[in-house]
Amino acid sequence: MIYILRHGQTDLNKEGRLQGRRGMPLNETGVRQAEALKERLQDVTFHQVFSSPQERAVQTAEIATGKQAIVDARLDVFDLGEADLLKRSDVRMAGMVPDPAVYTGVEDVRGFLHRIYDFMHELEAEYGGKQVNLLLSGHRCTTGCIGAYFEGLPEDGNIFRLSSGNGEYKVYEFRSAKK
């Protein structure tokens, strides 16, 4: 089984700010959310734990599983460029992302999808068909994109509807997994 979890709350989440690669560690609520995950997942033996390089994602994964996370840059949060840390309500958006015509350094959406899908293809090639439990710790964008890997990309492209809330998770199975 593949457990996809979103990091616990940070102060930037609480403040309604966009949180990309300049984000913060978990706040007290986020630590409590990760500890609650540990309790809910206590009966699951994880064979591998993977995480975004962001501290908040690593913290959540390691608190929830008690295992050291393998950091993979492909699971990193979408690069918000100059819009990083701004109040969500103040950001001019182009669909689901900050408008790259306004903010420099905003990651290309197709490139983002490609790097997440590349990671998932590699993971499926290695673990598909095996009876293993894997945990992937990431962000709203990465958990939504991984959800799209399993469920298909929504027609409107809104992967956020497939993501989890802070400190929440979803469970998937590779199509090639043995029953």
Protein Blocks (a to p, Z undefined) as FASTA:
>chain_A
ZZdddddddfklmnopacdfkmccddfklmmmmmmmmmmmmmpccfbdcddfbfklmmmm
mmmnopacdddfklpccdekjmgopafklpccehjaccfklpghiacfklmmmmmmmmmm
mmmmmmgoiacdddddddfklmmmmmmmmnopafklpaklmmccehiacddddfklcZZ
